[in-house]
């Protein structure tokens, strides 16, 4: 994972993020290195990024600017928004106070463990 300043444009971090995806374990054979599709909102709608994502063997599913809603991307997006909301439940993560990124990532990992533990408790 790479931490950037809060005032950076998200689309500038799209390709480095795709390049850092670890292998996905699954069926026997060579592990997958890339996802099949990339779901993104209108902020990523640019021919340059669509082309670069295609070159990596990933099908871009990006909402187009100027088109009405109804693409169905909201079905997937709310999962991300909900997860970010859960992480913001931890005050220390809502605003980044730590200067060192390793400490911030440690708190992020701890919060993820606590969220997972809460959900597993509900299942038991």
C-alpha positions in Angstrom: 0.0 0.0 0.0 1.2 3.5 -0.7 0.2 6.5 1.4 -0.2 9.8 -0.3 -1.3 13.3 0.7 -4.9 14.0 1.1 -4.8 16.7 -1.6 -3.6 14.3 -4.4 -5.9 13.4 -7.3 -7.0 9.7 -7.0 -6.6 9.0 -10.7 -2.8 9.6 -10.3 -2.6 6.6 -8.0 -4.7 4.2 -10.1 -1.8 2.6 -12.0 0.6 2.2 -9.1 -2.3 0.6 -7.1 -3.0 -1.9 -9.9 0.7 -2.7 -10.1 0.8 -3.6 -6.4 -2.0 -6.1 -6.4 -0.6 -9.3 -4.9 -1.2 -12.8 -6.5 -4.7 -14.2 -5.8 -4.6 -17.8 -4.5 -7.3 -20.0 -6.0 -7.5 -23.0 -8.2 -4.4 -25.2 -8.8 -2.0 -23.6 -11.3 -0.4 -20.2 -11.8 -2.0 -17.6 -9.4 -3.8 -14.7 -11.0 -1.8 -11.5 -10.9 -4.5 -9.2 -12.1 -8.3 -8.7 -11.5 -10.7 -9.4 -14.4 -12.4 -6.0 -14.1 -11.9 -2.5 -12.6 -15.0 -0.7 -11.3 -14.5 3.0 -11.1 -16.6 6.2 -10.9 -16.7 9.2 -13.2 -13.5 10.7 -11.7 -11.5 8.0 -13.6 -13.3 8.6 -16.9 -10.4 9.4 -19.3 -9.4 7.6 -22.5 -5.7 7.5 -21.4 -6.5 5.5 -18.2 -9.0 3.2 -20.0 -6.3 2.4 -22.5 -3.6 1.8 -19.8 -5.9 -0.4 -17.8 -6.7 -2.5 -20.9 -3.0 -2.8 -21.6 -2.6 -4.5 -18.2 -5.3 -7.1 -19.2 -8.0 -5.6 -17.0 -11.4 -4.7 -18.4 -12.3 -1.1 -17.2 -15.9 -0.6 -16.1 -15.9 3.1 -15.6 -18.9 5.4 -15.4 -18.9 8.0 -18.2 -19.2 11.7 -17.5 -22.4 13.3 -18.8 -24.3 10.0 -18.8 -27.3 9.5 -16.5 -26.8 7.3 -13.5 -28.0 3.7 -13.7 -24.8 1.9 -14.7 -25.1 -0.4 -11.7 -21.7 0.6 -10.3 -23.4 1.8 -7.1 -24.1 -1.8 -6.2 -20.3 -2.3 -5.8 -19.4 1.2 -4.6 -21.5 1.1 -1.4 -19.4 -1.8 -0.1 -16.3 0.4 -0.3 -18.1 3.4 1.2 -19.4 1.3 4.1 -15.9 -0.1 4.8 -14.4 3.4 4.9 -17.2 4.4 7.2 -16.3 1.5 9.5 -12.7 2.7 9.5 -13.7 6.2 10.3 -15.4 4.8 13.4 -11.9 4.8 14.9 -11.1 8.4 15.7 -7.4 8.0 15.1 -8.0 7.0 11.5 -10.6 9.6 10.7 -7.9 12.3 10.6 -4.3 11.2 10.2 -2.3 12.6 13.1 0.8 10.4 12.8 3.7 11.8 10.8 5.1 8.4 10.2 3.3 6.2 7.7 4.3 2.9 9.3 2.4 3.9 12.5 -0.7 5.0 10.6 -0.6 1.6 8.7 -0.3 -0.2 12.0 -3.4 1.5 13.3 -5.2 0.7 10.0 -4.3 -3.0 10.4 -5.4 -3.0 14.0 -8.7 -1.4 13.0 -9.2 -4.0 10.3 -8.6 -6.8 12.8 -11.1 -5.3 15.2 -13.8 -4.9 12.5 -13.2 -8.5 11.4 -13.4 -9.8 15.0 -16.7 -8.0 15.5 -18.2 -9.6 12.4 -17.0 -13.0 13.3 -18.5 -12.7 16.8 -21.9 -11.9 15.3 -21.7 -15.2 13.3 -20.9 -17.3 16.4 
